[in-house]
């Protein structure tokens, strides 16, 4: 039995997120596992590097699975793409080391949040950008982003109030770049909690609007309370860009 590593991309607009669920088959994991069932003749569980939420996209989602497959890795990629819907694609497949695990072996993840800043609708990018046209002080947002970086307890930036696991994470960097029509926020860290990137984005937007101050970040951390952070930014602007091992 071989251990496989697969790189996939998807536009998550119409899916109920990455993780397979009992009440729906409309998940990315479900689509991948359905094709593996056709290919292998028996159920095969796949492990994703991260559980993207409903409506969130991926340019660099990594999955791993163990299976007996007689096809070459190139043929496996072609087989998957012949069955997958047009909004999901396998970019590459390779044989991995026996102990490789897409989630457990990841050392960093990069997410990108894209914001459309023009009042004229973004016809072609509307599914992968969040339209927000209110005036923003981007320098204040960058100041606050610097305070978010580092190792902190991010409980206040997590939607899962019942989590028993550690909410301490290390955020390596937040890069904020502005062009004429777009504001792009790039987050790189060792891992992210449920809705963490979207809540940080919503908080930074509120700081940019003047609803919160950059200095409030420290108070939000100390409070450990979700209610003190900003709103959760919509899913459509978020993309899992890269996973490093």
C-alpha positions in Angstrom: 0.0 0.0 0.0 1.4 3.4 -1.1 1.1 6.7 0.7 0.1 9.5 -1.7 0.4 13.3 -1.5 -1.9 15.3 -3.7 -2.1 19.0 -4.4 -5.6 20.3 -5.2 -7.4 23.5 -6.0 -11.0 24.5 -5.7 -13.5 27.3 -5.8 -15.4 26.7 -2.6 -18.5 28.8 -3.4 -21.0 26.0 -3.6 -19.5 23.6 -1.1 -20.2 23.0 2.5 -16.5 23.2 3.3 -13.6 20.7 3.2 -14.7 18.2 5.9 -16.9 15.3 5.1 -20.3 15.5 6.9 -23.0 13.0 7.6 -25.9 15.2 6.5 -24.4 16.2 3.1 -22.1 14.8 0.3 -21.4 18.4 -0.9 -17.9 18.7 0.5 -14.5 18.7 -1.1 -13.3 15.7 1.0 -16.5 13.9 0.0 -15.9 14.5 -3.7 -12.3 13.2 -3.4 -13.3 10.1 -1.5 -16.1 9.3 -3.9 -13.6 9.1 -6.7 -11.2 7.0 -4.6 -14.0 4.6 -4.0 -14.5 4.3 -7.8 -10.8 3.9 -8.3 -10.0 1.4 -5.5 -13.3 -0.4 -5.1 -13.4 0.3 -1.4 -13.5 3.3 0.9 -10.3 5.3 1.4 -10.0 8.2 3.9 -8.2 11.3 2.8 -6.6 13.8 5.2 -6.5 17.5 4.3 -3.9 20.0 5.5 -6.7 22.1 6.8 -10.5 22.2 7.1 -11.5 25.2 5.0 -15.0 26.5 5.8 -18.0 26.6 3.6 -17.5 29.0 0.7 -13.7 29.2 1.3 -11.3 28.5 -1.6 -7.9 26.8 -2.0 -5.0 27.3 -4.4 -2.8 24.9 -2.5 -4.7 22.4 -0.4 -2.7 19.3 0.3 -4.2 15.9 0.9 -2.7 12.5 1.8 -4.2 9.0 1.6 -3.0 5.4 1.6 -4.2 3.1 -1.1 -3.3 0.3 -3.5 -3.4 1.8 -7.0 -1.8 0.3 -10.1 -1.9 3.6 -12.1 1.1 6.0 -12.2 0.9 9.3 -10.4 0.3 11.1 -13.7 -2.5 8.7 -14.5 -4.1 9.1 -11.0 -4.1 12.9 -11.6 -5.8 12.5 -15.0 -8.3 10.0 -13.6 -9.4 12.4 -10.8 -9.7 15.3 -13.2 -11.9 13.3 -15.5 -14.5 12.8 -12.7 -14.2 16.0 -10.7 -16.5 18.9 -11.3 -15.0 22.0 -13.0 -14.5 23.9 -9.8 -12.2 21.3 -8.3 -8.9 20.2 -9.9 -6.0 17.9 -8.9 -2.8 19.8 -9.8 -0.3 17.0 -9.0 0.0 13.6 -7.3 3.1 12.0 -5.9 4.2 9.0 -3.8 5.0 10.3 -0.3 7.1 8.9 2.5 5.2 6.2 4.5 4.7 8.5 7.6 3.7 11.6 5.7 0.4 13.2 6.9 -1.0 16.3 5.2 -2.2 17.9 8.4 0.2 16.6 11.1 3.4 17.3 9.1 2.5 20.9 8.0 4.9 23.5 9.5 3.1 26.6 8.1 0.1 27.7 6.2 -0.6 30.8 4.1 -4.0 32.3 3.6 -4.9 35.2 1.4 -7.9 37.4 1.9 -8.9 39.6 -1.1 -11.1 42.7 -0.8 -12.6 44.5 -3.8 -12.5 48.2 -3.3 -14.3 49.6 -6.3 -18.0 50.5 -6.3 -18.3 49.0 -9.8 -19.0 45.3 -9.3 -16.2 42.8 -9.8 -18.0 40.7 -12.4 -15.3 38.0 -12.9 -13.9 37.9 -9.4 -17.0 38.2 -7.4 -16.8 34.7 -6.0 -13.3 35.0 -4.7 -13.3 38.6 -3.4 -15.3 40.4 -0.7 -16.6 43.8 -1.9 -16.0 46.5 0.7 -15.9 50.1 -0.4 -15.9 52.1 2.9 -12.9 54.4 3.4 -10.0 52.6 5.2 -6.9 53.9 6.9 -4.5 51.1 5.6 -1.6 52.4 7.7 -3.6 51.8 10.9 -4.5 48.4 9.6 -0.8 47.6 9.1 0.0 48.9 12.6 -2.6 46.6 14.1 -1.4 43.7 11.9 2.1 44.0 13.5 0.5 43.6 16.9 -1.3 40.4 15.8 2.0 38.8 14.8 3.9 36.6 17.2 2.9 33.8 19.5 -0.4 34.5 21.3 -3.5 32.9 22.7 -5.9 33.6 19.8 -9.0 32.4 21.7 -10.7 35.8 21.1 -10.2 35.3 17.3 -11.8 31.9 17.3 -15.5 31.0 16.7 -15.3 27.7 18.5 -16.1 28.5 22.1 -16.1 24.9 23.2 -12.6 23.9 21.9 -10.6 22.0 24.5 -7.4 22.2 22.5 -4.8 24.9 22.8 -5.7 28.2 21.2 -2.1 29.4 21.2 -0.7 29.9 17.7 2.3 31.7 16.1 1.5 34.2 13.4 4.7 34.8 11.4 3.5 37.7 9.2 0.6 39.7 7.8 1.3 41.4 4.6 -1.2 44.1 3.5 -0.9 45.3 -0.1 -3.1 47.9 -1.8 -3.7 48.4 -5.5 -6.2 50.7 -7.3 -9.1 48.2 -6.9 -8.0 45.6 -4.4 -6.7 45.2 -0.8 -4.9 41.9 -0.3 -4.1 40.6 3.2 -1.7 37.6 3.4 -1.5 35.7 6.6 1.3 33.2 7.3 1.4 31.1 10.5 2.0 27.7 12.1 -1.7 27.0 12.2 -5.1 28.7 12.3 -8.2 28.2 14.5 -11.8 28.0 13.3 -12.6 31.3 11.5 -9.4 32.9 12.8 -8.3 34.5 9.6 -11.7 35.8 8.8 -12.1 37.3 12.3 -8.6 38.9 12.2 -9.6 40.3 8.8 -12.9 41.7 10.2 -11.0 43.2 13.1 -8.5 44.9 10.8 -11.3 46.3 8.7 -12.9 47.8 11.8 -9.6 49.4 12.7 -9.3 50.7 9.2 -12.7 52.3 9.5 -11.9 53.8 12.9 -14.4 51.7 14.8 -11.5 50.2 16.7 -7.9 51.3 17.4 -4.7 49.5 16.7 -4.0 49.5 20.4 -7.1 47.5 21.1 -5.4 44.3 19.8 -3.6 43.8 23.1 -6.9 44.2 25.0 -8.6 41.8 22.7 -5.9 39.2 23.3 -6.1 39.6 27.1 -9.9 39.4 27.2 -9.9 35.9 25.6 -13.4 36.8 24.5 -14.7 36.4 20.9 -17.1 39.3 21.6 -14.3 41.8 21.8 -12.8 41.1 18.4 -14.3 42.3 15.1 -16.9 40.8 12.9 -16.2 37.6 10.9 -15.4 38.6 7.3 -17.4 36.8 4.6 -16.0 33.4 3.3 -15.8 34.4 -0.3 -12.7 36.5 0.1 -10.6 33.8 1.7 -8.2 31.4 -0.1 -5.8 28.8 1.3 -2.8 29.7 -0.8 0.1 27.4 0.4 1.1 24.8 2.9 4.7 24.2 3.8 6.3 21.0 5.1 
